Amino acid sequence: MYALRLQPGDFYATAAEDETITTVLGSCVAACVRNPHLGYGGMNHFMLPRSDSGEWAGVSAALRYGNHAMEILIDAVLKTGCAREDLEIKLFGGADFNEGPARVGEKNARFALHYLEHDYLHAVSVDLGGNRPRVLQYTPTTGRVKRKLLDRPTARILEAERRCEAELLTALPTDDLELFT
């Protein structure tokens, strides 16, 4: 098997039988979506629930937001001819390591469930919340997910969560944008 590792803000879809998608989740959420008839599917990894503009230090960061990441992944799978009611959807992540008002993991988890409900979609598997990070391995052709709960957040995961929180608290860059016709 070839393993493709997703970072926050990534998405990947495939029908290759020798590919698996892997990621590590803290407060982020990953959705695994596939067409069970064709074995085509993919995974996203988003950091925050939603953004109207999709901008985060540039236009290419839309996949860091759940509303964009979910739409792009679901649309990619629907383009294979899958009916919406046949989508196989699995949700993971949304852990919170610290108490406090931010509760990014809880907000991400709540968003993912609300997104599916709003679009009349159903998850066949949900593993959201808690206070432990997760490692996922997803094989879209079979729909199989291997999920491992880590005993406690590693120093690397805690540092990534701190960096994410710091980025959220800073203003977006003020690069000028010039439109012309």
N, C-alpha and C positions, 0 to 999 in steps of 0.2 A: 504494500500500500504506500502511496505517496501521501504525505500529510501536509496540508496547507494551513498555516497558522494565521488566524485573524487577530488583528489588533483593534482597539476601540476605533469605531468609525469605518470599519471594513465590512465588506459583504462579498460573498463568493457563491456561485451556483455552478453545478456540474451534473453531468450524467455519466461521467467516467467511473467504471466499476472499480478501478484501482486507486481512487482518491477518497481521502477522509479529511474533514475539516476540524481543526482543533482551536480552542481558545481557553483563556483563563478569565473568569468573571469574579468581580467583587460586587460593587454596587451596580455595575452595568447589567444589561439584559441582552440575551441572545435569543433569537427566534430561529428555529429550524423548520423550514417549510418545503414540502415536496409534492410532486405529482406522483401518487402511488402507482398509477397505471404505467408510467414511463420510467420511473426511477430517477427523474430529474428533480433536483432540489438544491437548496442552499441554506446558508446561515448568514445572519447579520450580527453585529455587536454594537449596540448603541449606548451612549453615555448619559443622555438626558432625554426627558420625555418628548419635548416638542420645541419647534422654532418655526416662526412664520417665514423667515427669510432663508433659513438653512445656512446662514453665514456663521463661521467661527474662524476668525483669522483668515477668511477667504471663502470663496464660493464652493470650493471642493469639499468642504467639511459638512455638508448636509447629512451624510450618513452617521454623524455623531448624534443625531437627534432621532428619536423613535418614530415620529410621524413620517419622516422621509425614509428612514431605513426600512420600516415595515412596508411602506408603499412600493418601494423599489424591488424588494425581495418578492413580495406577493405578485406583483406585476410580471416579474421575470418568470415565475413558475406558471402563471396563468397563460402566458404567451405560448406555452407548450400545448395548449388546447385543453387544459384541465378545467373542469367546472369548479366554481368557487366552493360548492358544497363538498367536493371531493378532496380539497386541499388537506393534507396531513400537516398539522401545526403543533410544534412543541416549544414551550417557553421555559427559560432557565435564567437564574441570576437574581439580581435585586437584593443582595445582602446589605445590611447596615452594620458597620463595625463600631460606630460611635453613636452615643445618644446625643440628641440635640435637635435643633429645628431643621437642619438641612435634610436629613433622612432621604438622601438621593436614591438609595436602593428601593425604599418603599414607594417613592414617587414613580420610579421607572417600572416597578412591578405593577402598580395600580394602572399606569398608563397602558401597558401592554394588554392587560385584561380588558380595559375599557375599549381599546382600539378594536380588538376582536369582536367584542359585544356590539359596538357601534356599526361595524361592517358585517354583522350577522355571520361571523365565522366562529368556529369552535376549535379549541385546542384539545388534542387527544392526550396530551401530557403536560403537566405544569409543575415546575419545581422552582418556586419563587420565594424570596424572603429569607429570613433567618439571619445569622451573624457569621456564617462561614463561607469562605470563597469556594468556587467550584472550578473544576477542570472538565471540559467537555471534549468528546471526540464524536463527530457525527459523520456517518456514511450515508449520503443522500440516496444512493441507488437502492439501499435496503431499508432506510429509515431508522437504522439502529443508532442509538445514542449510548455512549458510555459516559457516565457522570461520576466524578469522584469528588466528595466533599473533603476539603483540607481541614485538618484539625484546628488550625488557627491561621489567621492571615500571616503570610510570610512577610519579611521585611520589605521585599520587592513589591508585594501587593499593597502593603500599607503606604509605601512611598508613592506608588502610582496613584492611590486614592488621594493622598495629600496634594500631589501635583494637580490632579483633576480639580480638587476643591479650590486650590489657589488660582487656577485658570478661570474658574467660574466667578471668582471674586474680582478679577481684573477686567477692565474695559476692553472691548474689542479694539484692534488697531484702527487708527483713523486715516488709513490710506485713502487718498482722493480717488474718486471714480469719475471719469470723464465720458459722457455719452455723446456720440456724434452720429449724424445721419449721412 
